Amino acid sequence: MLAGRCNRCRYELGLRLVPLRLGFRRKSSAELVGRCGENGAKSSKLVALRNSQITRHGRNGNVREAERVFRSMGFRNVVSWTAMLTAYAENGRLKEAVEIFDEMPERSVASCNAMITAYVRNGAGVSVGEAFALFCEMNERNAVTYGAMIMGFVMGGMICEAEKLYLEMPEQLRDPVASNVLMSGYLKAGKLEEAVGVFEGMRKRNVVSWSSMVDGYCKVGMIREARDVFDRMPERNVVSWTAMIDGYMKSGYITDGFELFSRMRSEGELEINSTTLSTMFEACGNFGKYREGIQLHKLALCSGFESDGFLGTSIVNMYFRYGHSVEALKVFYTMGMKDVISWNALLAGHVQNNEIEEAYRLFEKLPCKDAVSWTTMIIGFFKKGEVGESMKLFEMMPSKDHVAWTAVLSGLVDNGKYQEAVQWFIEMLRNCIAPNPLTLCTVVGASTGLATLNEGLQVHAYVVKSNLALDLSIANALISMYSKRGSVKDANRVFRDVEVPNIVSFNSMVTGFAQNGFGAEALELLDVIRHAGLVPNNVTFLTLLSACVHMGLVDDGWNIFNSMRYVYKIEPRPDHYACMVDLLGRAGLLDEALDILKSMPCKPHAGVWGALLGASQIHSRLDLAKLASEELFSLDPNNAAPYVVLSNLYSSVGEWEKDEKTISDKKMRLLKKIPGSSQIFVNNTAS
């Protein structure tokens, strides 16, 4: 075993060195003559031509043609052998690469680098060990050698080993190849600070270096920093532009993303590619930019991308997002190459648009199915409420990964099957499938829906035992669970243990306080949010307004509502207006409630009018009750509440005829108020 030690992590990671059959022996002259024949003196120009043909065929994925050229050569030099080896390496043919490497009459640094690359691209841990064994045997190494080996460590998740080798290599060989590889490894591992350190320390950067940092900042939502790096770039390629545009879109800066895309096209330095357009189509679908999506589709057609399978899948996804299944199908069937990803996009589109029957017919006819296909169809049945069909399909699934298990647990929770979700989670553990944070969040959600807190406590214990208590998403789910179960102290304890809470953490805790009668504590958290440097969002304000409603804090409610609009520039949504109408109405300020309702920039939904109706009943305002009821009749004709309220108010003022007419109208519509129900649990048993 060859052990590498990283001082930062303070642990040893061994790499098994296999017995080397990769010696640097040179074959005898007789062997060379026997292998190369008597035509060794052929024109060097012809050899160079054949070498370039092998390289070209290998890069195009045509390994057979590369082999044909190689075998037809009467005389081969080390470049010929290296070209054939590289062709195998680039196309994932490790076995053939090893065989030809063993047969080589002589080897160069380039041929050894190609062999290391072949091992690295194979991806298995043993292959990384063999690559490192060859690396250690080499008497001469260059920047490519180090870059390839560091890449192997990075791809194998051995960041500490990659860092150790980087620090040991000659400084003059680091930039830009090895530095770029290590920086990429840091970014994939979420180590932004270390990646920035490598970038800032580079003496020589290329466009890959700059583009990696732009993408790295964008991935963590640091858009300003990404744009600063982007603006300082001495040169940009299509990858740089696409990374910055995608960063804007993923962070919700749609206008900036479209402006940068337009600037990219107007500068005319380079042509957009399918990846750039795919990013734009995804943004159009996510943010309802239908008109822009149609224009981009025309641009894609004019640019000759009509048969591009990757881009076609993005367009299909976009049309399905709009609910336009016919247009999506037209695009799909005009696509050239269709792989399993394309078919899965079509399947997911039908599921997304609640076309479950069409989705299942497609699923049965799919030319190829993978785990995504099965999981998508399982989600589709859950979405329709057909839990039995989903579970039947799940049990038929040939290979179940953690994504499929999580989808099943989530589907059961969404359909109110909380106990079944917990039971299937236990079955998942029995099958030795390690749950990820999303899985555990789902199970915590299932525990929230159960009548007792026992299962939630057990899941929390499992989280602690699995060393996942510091995961932010799980902590937020636990805060929500304890809050909904009325255990505010436990929720607050989890909240206090979070090292760096995000706005979701604060929202969960504010909601917990508000729902359990701790209105003052909920309002105090707004100041804590500000001091933490976080920006409250619409959910934060909705929970704070709800707290004000429960506590009857009219002045605080007005202050929060106004700060939302004028300080944080967040446009209130109908639910915020509903809270304000409810708050003012409960306080007897019905005219002010009506004024704020009329000031809404959008049409009030049933919840807003329902809040006014409830307040009208409390304060016997028949005029406003009539107004709210008329609106509710048109918005929700099957709702019995307006009839009940009007009937009670007519009775209270002695207008018996109108009371009887209201009851008659209610009977004609065959409406009835849904009775409430309750259960008392004693020793975990409902009674």
Secondary structure by P-SEA (a helix, b strand, c coil): cbbbbbccccbbbbbbbcccccccccccaaaaaaaacccccccaaaaaaaaaaaaaaaaacaaaaaaaaaaacccccaaaaaaaaaaaaaacaaaaaaaaaaacccccaaaaaaaaaaaaacccaaaaaaaaaaaaacccccaaaaaaaaaaaaaacaaaaaaaaaaaccccccccaaaaaaaaaaaaacaaaaaaaaaaacccccaaaaaaaaaaaaaacaaaaaaaaaaacccccaaaaaaaaaaaaaacaaaaaaaaaaaaaaaccccccaaaaaaaaaaaaaccaaaaaaaaaaaaaaacccccaaaaaaaaaaaaaacaaaaaaaaaaacccccaaaaaaaaaaaaaacaaaaaaaaaaacccccaaaaaaaaaaaaaacaaaaaaaaaaacccccaaaaaaaaaaaaaacaaaaaaaaaaaaaaacccccaaaaaaaaaaaaacccaaaaaaaaaaaaaacccccaaaaaaaaaaaaaacaaaaaaaaaaacccccaaaaaaaaaaaaaacaaaaaaaaaaaaaaacccccaaaaaaaaaaaaaaccaaaaaaaaaaacccccccccaaaaaaaaaaaaaacaaaaaaaaaaaccccccaaaaaaaaaaaaaacaaaaaaaaaaaaaaaccccaaaaaaaaaaaaaacaaaaaaaaaaaaaaaccccbbbbbbbbcccccc
